[in-house]
Amino acid sequence: MLEAQVGLQPMDRRELAVKLDKTLTLWAAPEGFEVTAEFYLEALEDLPADLVEAALKQVRMTYRYPSMPKPADFRSAVVAELGRRQRQARKLEIAITRARREGEPDRNCGDLPSGRREEVEAAIGGLVAALKAAPEAGEAKPEARANVDHAAIKGALAGMDLPSLPDAFDPAERKEGVGA
């Protein structure tokens, strides 16, 4: 459930294979490619569909060499965005875990004490909305994240009385030498 909310649900492997094959036709397959073809799928198999699309497009648009790109060329195009989503998912997990400590609620927060369920659902909804408004996968530089509503994320977490969870990409929290 959480993976789908923050955009971490992996793409279907067959669909990935079709899209990857289509992109790889741009280059001549090297000798022995039948043996190494699996490594290309391996590099992208844990990525959600939008990040796979972004990785394939990034390599198609920027790879300038006559040889076929390596599996790492595809993954490196989106690794920063994947990391950002994973950090946000972890923050959501922490928030949900803290909220569940009161009365051991079910996965839908249905067993929370009166009034607390709405508070938790609103906070999680605010976090998910902030994640969806985040920059696209290709915008990996911290400056490109200026339009991320860090205040909304922190406000939702603060409303749940959680410990501070700093974000190295938040310009307001950046220290000299951290995330720069």
PyMOL commands that set and color helices and strands:
alter all, ss='L'
color gray80, all
select helices_A, chain A and resi 2-5+13-24+33-44+49-62+71-76+79-100+116-132+142-147+150-158
alter helices_A, ss='H'
color red, helices_A
deselect
rebuild
show_as cartoon
